[in-house]
Amino acid sequence: MDQERNTPELEGAFSTRTDIIYDIGLNLFCAQFRDPEAVLATAGEAGIKCILTGSDMDEDLQIDAFVRTHDTYGTAGIHPHNADGASDADFETLRRILTENARIVAVGECGLDFDRNYSTRDNQIACLTRHIELSEETGKPMFLHERKASDTLVSLFRDHPEVCRRAVVHCFTGTRAELLRYLEMGFMISITGWICDDRRAEALRDAVSVLPPDRVMIETDAPYLTPRNVPGLDRVNVPWNLPYVLNTLAGYMGMDKEKLAQYTKVNTERFFGIPVRKYNKIQMNSDR
């Protein structure tokens, strides 16, 4: 598969340089980030535009309020770890947030986690099914979590081809076979600092070698998944570490890092329906 190809549709969207890259998965409202405003300000200075991840109702409501008064975007959903406690009232609140706030750009984080199984598998499946229905109702894309549940996720989405084409598997860590199956179904793929971890990234590094550049986005999943191939980074991951993810991913995809940055920017804006923006700063000077 030719990783250096430009589709005609994307070619005209590229500028001569990338002024911004998007972190599509930032967990801003957590104990590790005591000053969310400062985190976003520092990210902006580094040329990083963030999408805030909602994974439970408290977080969803915080993000809903925050993005109304800040130049950023968010998602709203219930993480599979929290599926046991999901209620009808929660889904009514999600429906309201998704329909009333244009800056809530995706349904999720939602999905299946058969690795830790903090919620029962039956409840995870039921919760994800309701998120799929919300995406169909609102027309908004899906921000998906999947761990050791690829077969079940695929079976749930087989009857929803239109939703597949507006869904991203965030923090993909799987195999080449799983990636190809997701691509065949229409999913986008998002990569985190997992790609930077020599201890456990072998399968992922092999998989991204066949990942088309027009199907990829990137994220930090901060404060988690600090790039481990960069000496001296704090254990708390931050959005301005995103270039390390980008540069490492570019190497395993066999692409120029600047060209991959352009693809991820265009892919993100088109996928989430974000107006095209240009910024003056970006830090792309790491060789990692």
Secondary structure, 3 states (H helix, E strand, C coil): CCCCCCCHHHHCCCCCCCCCEEEEEECCCCCCCCCHHHHHHHHHHCCEEEEECCCCHHHHHHHHHHHHCCCCEEEECCCHHHHHHCCHHHHHHHHHHHHHCCCEEEEEEEEEECCCCCCCHHHHHHHHHHHHHHHHHHCCCEEEEEECCHHHHHHHHCCCHHHHCCEEECCCCCCHHHHHHHHHHCCEEEECHHHHCCCCCHHHHHHHCCCCHHHEEECCCECCCCCCCCCCCCCCCCHHHHHHHHHHHHHHHCCCHHHHHHHHHHHHHHHHCCCCCCCCCCCCCCCC
